[in-house]
Amino acid sequence: MSMTLNSTAFTQGNSIPARYTCTSEDISPPLSWDAPPAGTQSLALIMDDPDAPAGTWVHWVIYNIPASARGLTENIRPDAQLTDGSLQGKNSWGKLGYGGPCPPSGTHRYFFKLYALDTVLELKSGASKSALLAAMEGHILSYAELMGTYHK
């Protein structure tokens, strides 16, 4: 079963508004998704930029999102644990939570990847993207992706 991932701030393949980037408010955009497949115990989201000069740059890692959730509101605080139990990992800046698009130059692509998992992960807050991917291995039931661009 496939899922869809959307945002009211931007659409697939189009520009992410400046307010969600380092040149403005640098807040997380609102995201929404449809119901995950049966058996989903939690969700995880990774946002990264494969066009970064030094290799893929991780902008956001959030996991153990409740299976009942149908989105993330705008401006998620950079707390280790959210009120719903979701945990945030570290981005490539070494900080918890969201870090918006901030390319040194040119147009970059930003991929928001949502995973439906058959388990609640045994990870503490602050996990890296690589630790999250390793923990998710063998537990992914479905996947959705939303890509936006930003030009600085």
N, CA, C and O atoms as a GROMACS GRO file, in nm:
protein
  608
    1MET      N    1   0.085  -0.118   0.000
    1MET     CA    2   0.000   0.000   0.000
    1MET      C    3   0.089   0.125   0.000
    1MET      O    4   0.180   0.136   0.082
    2SER      N    5   0.063   0.215  -0.091
    2SER     CA    6   0.143   0.337  -0.096
    2SER      C    7   0.070   0.450  -0.022
    2SER      O    8  -0.052   0.452  -0.013
    3MET      N    9   0.149   0.542   0.030
    3MET     CA   10   0.095   0.658   0.100
    3MET      C   11   0.128   0.782   0.016
    3MET      O   12   0.211   0.776  -0.074
    4THR      N   13   0.062   0.891   0.047
    4THR     CA   14   0.096   1.018  -0.017
    4THR      C   15   0.136   1.117   0.091
    4THR      O   16   0.082   1.116   0.202
    5LEU      N   17   0.231   1.202   0.058
    5LEU     CA   18   0.281   1.305   0.149
    5LEU      C   19   0.262   1.439   0.079
    5LEU      O   20   0.304   1.456  -0.035
    6ASN      N   21   0.199   1.534   0.147
    6ASN     CA   22   0.168   1.664   0.089
    6ASN      C   23   0.202   1.776   0.186
    6ASN      O   24   0.226   1.754   0.304
    7SER      N   25   0.203   1.898   0.131
    7SER     CA   26   0.218   2.018   0.212
    7SER      C   27   0.129   2.126   0.154
    7SER      O   28   0.114   2.137   0.032
    8THR      N   29   0.069   2.205   0.242
    8THR     CA   30  -0.009   2.319   0.194
    8THR      C   31   0.084   2.436   0.158
    8THR      O   32   0.039   2.535   0.102
    9ALA      N   33   0.213   2.424   0.190
    9ALA     CA   34   0.309   2.530   0.164
    9ALA      C   35   0.370   2.523   0.024
    9ALA      O   36   0.404   2.626  -0.034
   10PHE      N   37   0.385   2.402  -0.030
   10PHE     CA   38   0.443   2.384  -0.163
   10PHE      C   39   0.396   2.250  -0.218
   10PHE      O   40   0.352   2.162  -0.144
   11THR      N   41   0.407   2.235  -0.349
   11THR     CA   42   0.366   2.111  -0.414
   11THR      C   43   0.488   2.040  -0.474
   11THR      O   44   0.595   2.099  -0.488
   12GLN      N   45   0.469   1.915  -0.508
   12GLN     CA   46   0.575   1.830  -0.562
   12GLN      C   47   0.653   1.900  -0.673
   12GLN      O   48   0.596   1.944  -0.773
   13GLY      N   49   0.786   1.908  -0.653
   13GLY     CA   50   0.874   1.962  -0.755
   13GLY      C   51   0.881   2.113  -0.762
   13GLY      O   52   0.956   2.168  -0.843
   14ASN      N   53   0.804   2.182  -0.678
   14ASN     CA   54   0.802   2.328  -0.682
   14ASN      C   55   0.880   2.389  -0.566
   14ASN      O   56   0.927   2.319  -0.477
   15SER      N   57   0.893   2.520  -0.570
   15SER     CA   58   0.975   2.593  -0.476
   15SER      C   59   0.917   2.594  -0.334
   15SER      O   60   0.797   2.614  -0.314
   16ILE      N   61   1.004   2.573  -0.238
   16ILE     CA   62   0.968   2.583  -0.096
   16ILE      C   63   0.971   2.732  -0.061
   16ILE      O   64   1.072   2.798  -0.086
   17PRO      N   65   0.865   2.787  -0.004
   17PRO     CA   66   0.864   2.929   0.031
   17PRO      C   67   0.977   2.968   0.127
   17PRO      O   68   1.017   2.889   0.212
   18ALA      N   69   1.026   3.090   0.111
   18ALA     CA   70   1.141   3.138   0.188
   18ALA      C   71   1.121   3.129   0.339
   18ALA      O   72   1.219   3.109   0.412
   19ARG      N   73   0.998   3.142   0.387
   19ARG     CA   74   0.978   3.140   0.533
   19ARG      C   75   1.024   3.010   0.598
   19ARG      O   76   1.048   3.005   0.719
   20TYR      N   77   1.035   2.904   0.518
   20TYR     CA   78   1.077   2.773   0.570
   20TYR      C   79   1.227   2.750   0.551
   20TYR      O   80   1.276   2.638   0.567
   21THR      N   81   1.301   2.857   0.517
   21THR     CA   82   1.444   2.846   0.487
   21THR      C   83   1.527   2.933   0.580
   21THR      O   84   1.474   3.010   0.659
   22CYS      N   85   1.659   2.918   0.569
   22CYS     CA   86   1.752   2.994   0.653
   22CYS      C   87   1.752   3.143   0.621
   22CYS      O   88   1.804   3.222   0.699
   23THR      N   89   1.695   3.182   0.508
   23THR     CA   90   1.694   3.323   0.472
   23THR      C   91   1.577   3.398   0.534
   23THR      O   92   1.565   3.520   0.519
   24SER      N   93   1.490   3.326   0.606
   24SER     CA   94   1.374   3.389   0.668
   24SER      C   95   1.350   3.329   0.806
   24SER      O   96   1.440   3.331   0.890
   25GLU      N   97   1.230   3.277   0.831
   25GLU     CA   98   1.194   3.227   0.964
   25GLU      C   99   1.256   3.093   1.001
   25GLU      O  100   1.268   3.060   1.119
   26ASP      N  101   1.295   3.014   0.900
   26ASP     CA  102   1.357   2.882   0.921
   26ASP      C  103   1.270   2.791   1.008
   26ASP      O  104   1.319   2.727   1.101
   27ILE      N  105   1.142   2.787   0.976
   27ILE     CA  106   1.049   2.700   1.049
   27ILE      C  107   1.009   2.582   0.960
   27ILE      O  108   1.015   2.592   0.837
   28SER      N  109   0.970   2.473   1.021
   28SER     CA  110   0.929   2.355   0.943
   28SER      C  111   0.795   2.380   0.874
   28SER      O  112   0.707   2.444   0.931
   29PRO      N  113   0.781   2.330   0.752
   29PRO     CA  114   0.655   2.347   0.680
   29PRO      C  115   0.549   2.249   0.730
   29PRO      O  116   0.582   2.146   0.789
   30PRO      N  117   0.422   2.281   0.708
   30PRO     CA  118   0.317   2.186   0.744
   30PRO      C  119   0.321   2.069   0.646
   30PRO      O  120   0.339   2.087   0.526
   31LEU      N  121   0.304   1.949   0.699
   31LEU     CA  122   0.301   1.828   0.616
   31LEU      C  123   0.178   1.748   0.654
   31LEU      O  124   0.133   1.750   0.768
   32SER      N  125   0.124   1.677   0.555
   32SER     CA  126   0.009   1.590   0.583
   32SER      C  127   0.022   1.464   0.499
   32SER      O  128   0.087   1.462   0.394
   33TRP      N  129  -0.041   1.357   0.548
   33TRP     CA  130  -0.040   1.230   0.476
   33TRP      C  131  -0.169   1.157   0.502
   33TRP      O  132  -0.243   1.186   0.597
   34ASP      N  133  -0.195   1.060   0.417
   34ASP     CA  134  -0.315   0.978   0.432
   34ASP      C  135  -0.287   0.864   0.531
   34ASP      O  136  -0.176   0.852   0.583
   35ALA      N  137  -0.387   0.782   0.554
   35ALA     CA  138  -0.373   0.674   0.651
   35ALA      C  139  -0.264   0.576   0.608
   35ALA      O  140  -0.260   0.534   0.493
   36PRO      N  141  -0.177   0.539   0.702
   36PRO     CA  142  -0.075   0.439   0.671
   36PRO      C  143  -0.138   0.300   0.665
   36PRO      O  144  -0.253   0.282   0.706
   37PRO      N  145  -0.065   0.202   0.613
   37PRO     CA  146  -0.122   0.067   0.602
   37PRO      C  147  -0.149   0.004   0.739
   37PRO      O  148  -0.092   0.043   0.841
   38ALA      N  149  -0.237  -0.095   0.738
   38ALA     CA  150  -0.266  -0.171   0.859
   38ALA      C  151  -0.136  -0.228   0.916
   38ALA      O  152  -0.048  -0.269   0.840
   39GLY      N  153  -0.125  -0.229   1.047
   39GLY     CA  154  -0.005  -0.282   1.112
   39GLY      C  155   0.098  -0.176   1.142
   39GLY      O  156   0.200  -0.205   1.206
   40THR      N  157   0.075  -0.052   1.098
   40THR     CA  158   0.170   0.056   1.125
   40THR      C  159   0.170   0.087   1.274
   40THR      O  160   0.064   0.110   1.333
   41GLN      N  161   0.287   0.087   1.334
   41GLN     CA  162   0.302   0.118   1.477
   41GLN      C  163   0.360   0.257   1.499
   41GLN      O  164   0.337   0.318   1.604
   42SER      N  165   0.435   0.308   1.400
   42SER     CA  166   0.491   0.443   1.410
   42SER      C  167   0.532   0.490   1.271
   42SER      O  168   0.534   0.412   1.175
   43LEU      N  169   0.564   0.619   1.263
   43LEU     CA  170   0.609   0.679   1.137
   43LEU      C  171   0.742   0.750   1.162
   43LEU      O  172   0.773   0.789   1.274
   44ALA      N  173   0.818   0.766   1.055
   44ALA     CA  174   0.945   0.839   1.063
   44ALA      C  175   0.956   0.928   0.941
   44ALA      O  176   0.907   0.894   0.834
   45LEU      N  177   1.023   1.042   0.957
   45LEU     CA  178   1.041   1.135   0.847
   45LEU      C  179   1.186   1.181   0.843
   45LEU      O  180   1.245   1.215   0.945
   46ILE      N  181   1.240   1.181   0.722
   46ILE     CA  182   1.375   1.232   0.698
   46ILE      C  183   1.364   1.337   0.588
   46ILE      O  184   1.299   1.314   0.486
   47MET      N  185   1.426   1.452   0.609
   47MET     CA  186   1.436   1.554   0.504
   47MET      C  187   1.584   1.573   0.476
   47MET      O  188   1.662   1.600   0.567
   48ASP      N  189   1.622   1.560   0.348
   48ASP     CA  190   1.762   1.582   0.314
   48ASP      C  191   1.778   1.644   0.176
   48ASP      O  192   1.685   1.649   0.096
   49ASP      N  193   1.899   1.690   0.151
   49ASP     CA  194   1.938   1.759   0.028
   49ASP      C  195   2.052   1.683  -0.037
   49ASP      O  196   2.166   1.691   0.010
   50PRO      N  197   2.023   1.607  -0.145
   50PRO     CA  198   2.130   1.531  -0.210
   50PRO      C  199   2.220   1.617  -0.297
   50PRO      O  200   2.320   1.568  -0.349
   51ASP      N  201   2.187   1.745  -0.314
   51ASP     CA  202   2.264   1.834  -0.401
   51ASP      C  203   2.370   1.916  -0.328
   51ASP      O  204   2.438   1.998  -0.388
   52ALA      N  205   2.383   1.894  -0.198
   52ALA     CA  206   2.481   1.969  -0.119
   52ALA      C  207   2.623   1.938  -0.169
   52ALA      O  208   2.652   1.824  -0.206
   53PRO      N  209   2.711   2.038  -0.171
   53PRO     CA  210   2.846   2.019  -0.226
   53PRO      C  211   2.927   1.908  -0.159
   53PRO      O  212   3.004   1.839  -0.225
   54ALA      N  213   2.910   1.891  -0.029
   54ALA     CA  214   2.990   1.791   0.044
   54ALA      C  215   2.918   1.655   0.055
   54ALA      O  216   2.961   1.569   0.131
   55GLY      N  217   2.811   1.636  -0.021
   55GLY     CA  218   2.731   1.513  -0.011
   55GLY      C  219   2.598   1.544   0.053
   55GLY      O  220   2.572   1.658   0.091
   56THR      N  221   2.513   1.444   0.066
   56THR     CA  222   2.378   1.465   0.117
   56THR      C  223   2.379   1.533   0.254
   56THR      O  224   2.448   1.490   0.346
   57TRP      N  225   2.302   1.642   0.264
   57TRP     CA  226   2.292   1.720   0.388
   57TRP      C  227   2.157   1.689   0.451
   57TRP      O  228   2.053   1.702   0.387
   58VAL      N  229   2.159   1.649   0.576
   58VAL     CA  230   2.037   1.612   0.648
   58VAL      C  231   1.979   1.736   0.716
   58VAL      O  232   2.048   1.803   0.793
   59HIS      N  233   1.852   1.766   0.687
   59HIS     CA  234   1.786   1.884   0.742
   59HIS      C  235   1.691   1.851   0.857
   59HIS      O  236   1.665   1.937   0.942
   60TRP      N  237   1.639   1.727   0.862
   60TRP     CA  238   1.543   1.694   0.966
   60TRP      C  239   1.534   1.543   0.980
   60TRP      O  240   1.530   1.470   0.881
   61VAL      N  241   1.531   1.498   1.104
   61VAL     CA  242   1.511   1.357   1.139
   61VAL      C  243   1.409   1.356   1.252
   61VAL      O  244   1.435   1.411   1.359
   62ILE      N  245   1.295   1.292   1.230
   62ILE     CA  246   1.192   1.281   1.333
   62ILE      C  247   1.130   1.142   1.322
   62ILE      O  248   1.101   1.095   1.212
   63TYR      N  249   1.111   1.075   1.436
   63TYR     CA  250   1.068   0.935   1.434
   63TYR      C  251   0.982   0.905   1.557
   63TYR      O  252   0.966   0.988   1.647
   64ASN      N  253   0.927   0.785   1.557
   64ASN     CA  254   0.827   0.742   1.657
   64ASN      C  255   0.708   0.838   1.658
   64ASN      O  256   0.647   0.862   1.762
   65ILE      N  257   0.677   0.890   1.540
   65ILE     CA  258   0.554   0.968   1.523
   65ILE      C  259   0.439   0.869   1.538
   65ILE      O  260   0.443   0.762   1.477
   66PRO      N  261   0.338   0.899   1.618
   66PRO     CA  262   0.228   0.804   1.637
   66PRO      C  263   0.163   0.763   1.505
   66PRO      O  264   0.146   0.846   1.415
   67ALA      N  265   0.127   0.637   1.494
   67ALA     CA  266   0.063   0.585   1.372
   67ALA      C  267  -0.068   0.657   1.342
   67ALA      O  268  -0.112   0.662   1.228
   68SER      N  269  -0.131   0.711   1.446
   68SER     CA  270  -0.259   0.781   1.428
   68SER      C  271  -0.242   0.921   1.370
   68SER      O  272  -0.340   0.982   1.327
   69ALA      N  273  -0.120   0.973   1.368
   69ALA     CA  274  -0.095   1.108   1.317
   69ALA      C  275  -0.119   1.114   1.167
   69ALA      O  276  -0.092   1.017   1.096
   70ARG      N  277  -0.171   1.226   1.120
   70ARG     CA  278  -0.194   1.245   0.977
   70ARG      C  279  -0.119   1.368   0.926
   70ARG      O  280  -0.149   1.420   0.819
   71GLY      N  281  -0.022   1.412   1.005
   71GLY     CA  282   0.060   1.523   0.960
   71GLY      C  283   0.143   1.582   1.072
   71GLY      O  284   0.136   1.540   1.187
   72LEU      N  285   0.222   1.680   1.034
   72LEU     CA  286   0.302   1.759   1.127
   72LEU      C  287   0.266   1.905   1.103
   72LEU      O  288   0.262   1.950   0.988
   73THR      N  289   0.240   1.977   1.209
   73THR     CA  290   0.202   2.117   1.196
   73THR      C  291   0.324   2.201   1.156
   73THR      O  292   0.438   2.156   1.167
   74GLU      N  293   0.297   2.319   1.112
   74GLU     CA  294   0.403   2.413   1.082
   74GLU      C  295   0.476   2.451   1.211
   74GLU      O  296   0.417   2.456   1.318
   75ASN      N  297   0.606   2.477   1.198
   75ASN     CA  298   0.687   2.528   1.308
   75ASN      C  299   0.699   2.431   1.426
   75ASN      O  300   0.672   2.468   1.540
   76ILE      N  301   0.739   2.308   1.397
   76ILE     CA  302   0.765   2.210   1.503
   76ILE      C  303   0.886   2.258   1.583
   76ILE      O  304   0.992   2.286   1.526
   77ARG      N  305   0.871   2.266   1.712
   77ARG     CA  306   0.981   2.312   1.799
   77ARG      C  307   1.097   2.212   1.797
   77ARG      O  308   1.074   2.093   1.776
   78PRO      N  309   1.219   2.258   1.819
   78PRO     CA  310   1.335   2.169   1.817
   78PRO      C  311   1.355   2.093   1.948
   78PRO      O  312   1.467   2.082   1.997
   79ASP      N  313   1.247   2.043   2.005
   79ASP     CA  314   1.255   1.967   2.130
   79ASP      C  315   1.297   1.823   2.102
   79ASP      O  316   1.267   1.768   1.996
   80ALA      N  317   1.365   1.763   2.198
   80ALA     CA  318   1.406   1.624   2.184
   80ALA      C  319   1.285   1.532   2.170
   80ALA      O  320   1.286   1.440   2.088
   81GLN      N  321   1.181   1.558   2.249
   81GLN     CA  322   1.057   1.480   2.244
   81GLN      C  323   0.939   1.576   2.236
   81GLN      O  324   0.930   1.671   2.313
   82LEU      N  325   0.849   1.548   2.142
   82LEU     CA  326   0.729   1.630   2.127
   82LEU      C  327   0.619   1.578   2.219
   82LEU      O  328   0.630   1.468   2.273
   83THR      N  329   0.515   1.656   2.238
   83THR     CA  330   0.407   1.617   2.329
   83THR      C  331   0.339   1.487   2.288
   83THR      O  332   0.284   1.418   2.374
   84ASP      N  333   0.342   1.453   2.158
   84ASP     CA  334   0.279   1.328   2.113
   84ASP      C  335   0.372   1.208   2.124
   84ASP      O  336   0.334   1.096   2.087
   85GLY      N  337   0.494   1.229   2.175
   85GLY     CA  338   0.590   1.120   2.191
   85GLY      C  339   0.691   1.108   2.078
   85GLY      O  340   0.787   1.032   2.089
   86SER      N  341   0.670   1.183   1.970
   86SER     CA  342   0.767   1.182   1.860
   86SER      C  343   0.903   1.227   1.911
   86SER      O  344   0.913   1.312   1.999
   87LEU      N  345   1.008   1.167   1.855
   87LEU     CA  346   1.145   1.202   1.893
   87LEU      C  347   1.215   1.266   1.774
   87LEU      O  348   1.194   1.228   1.659
   88GLN      N  349   1.299   1.365   1.803
   88GLN     CA  350   1.374   1.430   1.696
   88GLN      C  351   1.520   1.391   1.703
   88GLN      O  352   1.580   1.381   1.810
   89GLY      N  353   1.575   1.371   1.584
   89GLY     CA  354   1.716   1.340   1.573
   89GLY      C  355   1.796   1.463   1.538
   89GLY      O  356   1.743   1.574   1.531
   90LYS      N  357   1.925   1.441   1.516
   90LYS     CA  358   2.015   1.552   1.483
   90LYS      C  359   2.027   1.568   1.332
   90LYS      O  360   2.032   1.470   1.257
   91ASN      N  361   2.032   1.693   1.290
   91ASN     CA  362   2.053   1.723   1.149
   91ASN      C  363   2.203   1.739   1.123
   91ASN      O  364   2.285   1.721   1.214
   92SER      N  365   2.240   1.773   1.001
   92SER     CA  366   2.382   1.784   0.967
   92SER      C  367   2.451   1.903   1.032
   92SER      O  368   2.574   1.912   1.030
   93TRP      N  369   2.375   1.994   1.091
   93TRP     CA  370   2.434   2.103   1.169
   93TRP      C  371   2.465   2.057   1.312
   93TRP      O  372   2.524   2.132   1.390
   94GLY      N  373   2.425   1.933   1.345
   94GLY     CA  374   2.446   1.881   1.479
   94GLY      C  375   2.342   1.927   1.578
   94GLY      O  376   2.362   1.916   1.700
   95LYS      N  377   2.229   1.980   1.527
   95LYS     CA  378   2.122   2.030   1.613
   95LYS      C  379   1.999   1.941   1.603
   95LYS      O  380   1.977   1.873   1.503
   96LEU      N  381   1.919   1.942   1.709
   96LEU     CA  382   1.792   1.870   1.708
   96LEU      C  383   1.690   1.946   1.623
   96LEU      O  384   1.691   2.069   1.618
   97GLY      N  385   1.604   1.871   1.557
   97GLY     CA  386   1.493   1.931   1.488
   97GLY      C  387   1.525   1.977   1.347
   97GLY      O  388   1.624   1.937   1.286
   98TYR      N  389   1.437   2.062   1.298
   98TYR     CA  390   1.438   2.109   1.160
   98TYR      C  391   1.540   2.219   1.137
   98TYR      O  392   1.557   2.309   1.219
   99GLY      N  393   1.608   2.209   1.025
   99GLY     CA  394   1.694   2.315   0.974
   99GLY      C  395   1.657   2.333   0.828
   99GLY      O  396   1.672   2.240   0.749
  100GLY      N  397   1.611   2.448   0.792
  100GLY     CA  398   1.557   2.470   0.658
  100GLY      C  399   1.660   2.474   0.547
  100GLY      O  400   1.780   2.478   0.572
  101PRO      N  401   1.610   2.471   0.424
  101PRO     CA  402   1.699   2.483   0.308
  101PRO      C  403   1.789   2.604   0.321
  101PRO      O  404   1.746   2.712   0.360
  102CYS      N  405   1.916   2.584   0.287
  102CYS     CA  406   2.014   2.692   0.299
  102CYS      C  407   2.130   2.663   0.204
  102CYS      O  408   2.245   2.653   0.247
  103PRO      N  409   2.101   2.649   0.074
  103PRO     CA  410   2.209   2.613  -0.019
  103PRO      C  411   2.311   2.725  -0.032
  103PRO      O  412   2.275   2.843  -0.025
  104PRO      N  413   2.438   2.691  -0.052
  104PRO     CA  414   2.540   2.794  -0.068
  104PRO      C  415   2.518   2.874  -0.198
  104PRO      O  416   2.549   2.992  -0.205
  105SER      N  417   2.464   2.807  -0.299
  105SER     CA  418   2.434   2.873  -0.426
  105SER      C  419   2.351   2.777  -0.511
  105SER      O  420   2.347   2.656  -0.485
  106GLY      N  421   2.286   2.832  -0.611
  106GLY     CA  422   2.211   2.749  -0.705
  106GLY      C  423   2.082   2.694  -0.648
  106GLY      O  424   2.041   2.728  -0.537
  107THR      N  425   2.019   2.608  -0.726
  107THR     CA  426   1.894   2.543  -0.688
  107THR      C  427   1.922   2.403  -0.636
  107THR      O  428   1.992   2.325  -0.700
  108HIS      N  429   1.868   2.373  -0.520
  108HIS     CA  430   1.884   2.240  -0.461
  108HIS      C  431   1.746   2.175  -0.446
  108HIS      O  432   1.644   2.243  -0.440
  109ARG      N  433   1.748   2.042  -0.442
  109ARG     CA  434   1.626   1.963  -0.419
  109ARG      C  435   1.624   1.916  -0.274
  109ARG      O  436   1.726   1.875  -0.219
  110TYR      N  437   1.505   1.922  -0.214
  110TYR     CA  438   1.487   1.882  -0.074
  110TYR      C  439   1.381   1.773  -0.070
  110TYR      O  440   1.266   1.795  -0.108
  111PHE      N  441   1.421   1.655  -0.024
  111PHE     CA  442   1.332   1.539  -0.020
  111PHE      C  443   1.282   1.517   0.121
  111PHE      O  444   1.360   1.500   0.215
  112PHE      N  445   1.151   1.516   0.136
  112PHE     CA  446   1.084   1.479   0.260
  112PHE      C  447   1.040   1.334   0.239
  112PHE      O  448   0.959   1.307   0.150
  113LYS      N  449   1.092   1.242   0.319
  113LYS     CA  450   1.064   1.099   0.303
  113LYS      C  451   0.994   1.048   0.428
  113LYS      O  452   1.049   1.054   0.538
  114LEU      N  453   0.874   0.998   0.410
  114LEU     CA  454   0.792   0.947   0.521
  114LEU      C  455   0.787   0.796   0.514
  114LEU      O  456   0.762   0.738   0.409
  115TYR      N  457   0.811   0.732   0.628
  115TYR     CA  458   0.811   0.586   0.636
  115TYR      C  459   0.708   0.539   0.737
  115TYR      O  460   0.702   0.590   0.849
  116ALA      N  461   0.625   0.441   0.699
  116ALA     CA  462   0.535   0.373   0.791
  116ALA      C  463   0.608   0.248   0.839
  116ALA      O  464   0.657   0.169   0.759
  117LEU      N  465   0.615   0.231   0.972
  117LEU     CA  466   0.693   0.122   1.030
  117LEU      C  467   0.604   0.027   1.111
  117LEU      O  468   0.503   0.068   1.167
  118ASP      N  469   0.645  -0.099   1.116
  118ASP     CA  470   0.568  -0.199   1.190
  118ASP      C  471   0.611  -0.210   1.336
  118ASP      O  472   0.578  -0.307   1.405
  119THR      N  473   0.685  -0.110   1.383
  119THR     CA  474   0.735  -0.110   1.520
  119THR      C  475   0.754   0.033   1.570
  119THR      O  476   0.757   0.127   1.491
  120VAL      N  477   0.766   0.047   1.699
  120VAL     CA  478   0.811   0.173   1.760
  120VAL      C  479   0.961   0.152   1.783
  120VAL      O  480   1.001   0.054   1.844
  121LEU      N  481   1.041   0.243   1.735
  121LEU     CA  482   1.186   0.223   1.736
  121LEU      C  483   1.246   0.241   1.875
  121LEU      O  484   1.203   0.325   1.954
  122GLU      N  485   1.348   0.160   1.902
  122GLU     CA  486   1.421   0.166   2.029
  122GLU      C  487   1.539   0.261   2.014
  122GLU      O  488   1.654   0.222   2.035
  123LEU      N  489   1.510   0.385   1.978
  123LEU     CA  490   1.614   0.486   1.962
  123LEU      C  491   1.585   0.600   2.058
  123LEU      O  492   1.470   0.638   2.077
  124LYS      N  493   1.689   0.654   2.118
  124LYS     CA  494   1.672   0.774   2.202
  124LYS      C  495   1.668   0.896   2.110
  124LYS      O  496   1.707   0.887   1.994
  125SER      N  497   1.623   1.008   2.160
  125SER     CA  498   1.625   1.129   2.081
  125SER      C  499   1.770   1.164   2.046
  125SER      O  500   1.864   1.124   2.115
  126GLY      N  501   1.785   1.237   1.937
  126GLY     CA  502   1.919   1.276   1.894
  126GLY      C  503   1.984   1.180   1.797
  126GLY      O  504   2.101   1.197   1.763
  127ALA      N  505   1.911   1.078   1.751
  127ALA     CA  506   1.968   0.981   1.658
  127ALA      C  507   2.000   1.049   1.524
  127ALA      O  508   1.934   1.145   1.484
  128SER      N  509   2.100   0.996   1.457
  128SER     CA  510   2.138   1.045   1.325
  128SER      C  511   2.052   0.978   1.218
  128SER      O  512   1.983   0.879   1.245
  129LYS      N  513   2.056   1.032   1.099
  129LYS     CA  514   1.985   0.970   0.987
  129LYS      C  515   2.034   0.826   0.967
  129LYS      O  516   1.952   0.737   0.945
  130SER      N  517   2.165   0.803   0.974
  130SER     CA  518   2.216   0.668   0.952
  130SER      C  519   2.169   0.572   1.060
  130SER      O  520   2.139   0.456   1.031
  131ALA      N  521   2.162   0.617   1.185
  131ALA     CA  522   2.112   0.532   1.293
  131ALA      C  523   1.964   0.501   1.273
  131ALA      O  524   1.918   0.389   1.296
  132LEU      N  525   1.889   0.601   1.229
  132LEU     CA  526   1.746   0.580   1.203
  132LEU      C  527   1.727   0.481   1.089
  132LEU      O  528   1.645   0.390   1.100
  133LEU      N  529   1.800   0.498   0.980
  133LEU     CA  530   1.787   0.405   0.867
  133LEU      C  531   1.821   0.262   0.910
  133LEU      O  532   1.754   0.167   0.868
  134ALA      N  533   1.923   0.247   0.991
  134ALA     CA  534   1.961   0.113   1.038
  134ALA      C  535   1.851   0.053   1.125
  134ALA      O  536   1.819  -0.065   1.113
  135ALA      N  537   1.792   0.134   1.213
  135ALA     CA  538   1.686   0.086   1.302
  135ALA      C  539   1.559   0.050   1.224
  135ALA      O  540   1.485  -0.039   1.264
  136MET      N  541   1.534   0.120   1.114
  136MET     CA  542   1.413   0.095   1.034
  136MET      C  543   1.425  -0.027   0.944
  136MET      O  544   1.324  -0.079   0.896
  137GLU      N  545   1.546  -0.073   0.922
  137GLU     CA  546   1.568  -0.184   0.829
  137GLU      C  547   1.481  -0.304   0.865
  137GLU      O  548   1.482  -0.350   0.979
  138GLY      N  549   1.407  -0.354   0.766
  138GLY     CA  550   1.320  -0.468   0.786
  138GLY      C  551   1.186  -0.434   0.848
  138GLY      O  552   1.105  -0.523   0.873
  139HIS      N  553   1.160  -0.306   0.875
  139HIS     CA  554   1.036  -0.265   0.941
  139HIS      C  555   0.950  -0.169   0.858
  139HIS      O  556   0.846  -0.124   0.906
  140ILE      N  557   0.992  -0.139   0.736
  140ILE     CA  558   0.919  -0.042   0.653
  140ILE      C  559   0.801  -0.109   0.583
  140ILE      O  560   0.818  -0.202   0.504
  141LEU      N  561   0.681  -0.059   0.613
  141LEU     CA  562   0.559  -0.110   0.550
  141LEU      C  563   0.521  -0.031   0.426
  141LEU      O  564   0.467  -0.086   0.330
  142SER      N  565   0.549   0.099   0.428
  142SER     CA  566   0.513   0.186   0.317
  142SER      C  567   0.601   0.311   0.323
  142SER      O  568   0.668   0.338   0.423
  143TYR      N  569   0.598   0.385   0.212
  143TYR     CA  570   0.688   0.498   0.197
  143TYR      C  571   0.621   0.604   0.111
  143TYR      O  572   0.548   0.572   0.017
  144ALA      N  573   0.644   0.729   0.143
  144ALA     CA  574   0.593   0.840   0.062
  144ALA      C  575   0.701   0.947   0.055
  144ALA      O  576   0.783   0.959   0.146
  145GLU      N  577   0.700   1.024  -0.053
  145GLU     CA  578   0.803   1.125  -0.070
  145GLU      C  579   0.744   1.252  -0.130
  145GLU      O  580   0.654   1.247  -0.214
  146LEU      N  581   0.796   1.364  -0.084
  146LEU     CA  582   0.760   1.495  -0.137
  146LEU      C  583   0.890   1.571  -0.158
  146LEU      O  584   0.973   1.580  -0.067
  147MET      N  585   0.909   1.625  -0.280
  147MET     CA  586   1.032   1.697  -0.312
  147MET      C  587   0.999   1.841  -0.346
  147MET      O  588   0.913   1.870  -0.429
  148GLY      N  589   1.070   1.932  -0.280
  148GLY     CA  590   1.059   2.074  -0.311
  148GLY      C  591   1.196   2.128  -0.343
  148GLY      O  592   1.297   2.065  -0.309
  149THR      N  593   1.202   2.243  -0.407
  149THR     CA  594   1.330   2.303  -0.442
  149THR      C  595   1.346   2.437  -0.373
  149THR      O  596   1.250   2.496  -0.325
  150TYR      N  597   1.470   2.483  -0.368
  150TYR     CA  598   1.495   2.617  -0.318
  150TYR      C  599   1.619   2.672  -0.386
  150TYR      O  600   1.718   2.601  -0.403
  151HIS      N  601   1.613   2.799  -0.426
  151HIS     CA  602   1.722   2.868  -0.492
  151HIS      C  603   1.763   2.987  -0.407
  151HIS      O  604   1.680   3.072  -0.373
  152LYS      N  605   1.891   2.994  -0.375
  152LYS     CA  606   1.940   3.105  -0.292
  152LYS      C  607   2.026   3.197  -0.378
  152LYS      O  608   2.077   3.298  -0.328
   0.00000   0.00000   0.00000
